[in-house]
Amino acid sequence: MEAGMLDMTGSAIETPERSKIYWFFNYIQLRQYAILSAEVSASIQSMEAFIQDAPSSRWAIVRSYSTSRYFDPLVTQLAVQRRLIEVADEDALFRLLAQRRVAGIFSTPMVYRQKIRLHGLEGKVRVADWEREETPSPRSLVLNKRGFSEGEARAWHQLLDGMNRDGTMLRLISRYMSRDEAAAAVWAGGKR
């Protein structure tokens, strides 16, 4: 999107910088989980412990990806320590994990259930809930302001809100998550 090659994308997180050039419309909220190599000690039960107790281990994220208010500053710490690898997409994250080039990544149930199977990681990784934020992070449909007028953007927002109200969004995401996870993931609020 930054290069001007896309007019819209899904599952992004709004930041003050991004909201200057894009419209953001929340439609789901997702909790991030740590997907850890089996080599990461079970005694490590938080991101802070990973940073402190596994000093030679590296983490990977998708480039420019905002994870959550809790995790983002910790990811910055890893970057400062030169323990962070940034990749172009989620498949690259899971490949690095499968190749044992990183000890951990972040993902959501909607993604990691499929990718763990796809990359042959069953029994080779552990999924940990290290998130400290009570509310899952919102994910937005993002529209480039150069490509969409305010009225067009408002129409997309109304469409998404309608899909949440009539159960369409719940039916769609229930294909990828348990019914309880999907129910928790449906965006209940308005734009914010």
Buried (B, 14 or more C-beta within 10 A) or exposed (E): BEEEEEBBEEBBBBEEEBEEEBBBBBBBBBBBBBBBBEEBEEEBBBBEBBBEBBEEBBBBBBEEBBBBEBBBEBBEBBBEEEBBBBBEEBBBBBBBBBEEEBBBBBBBBBBBBBBBEEBEBEEBBBEBEBBEEEEBBBBBBBBBBEBBEEEEBBEBBEEBBEBBEEEEBBEEBBEBBEEEBBEBBBBEEEBE
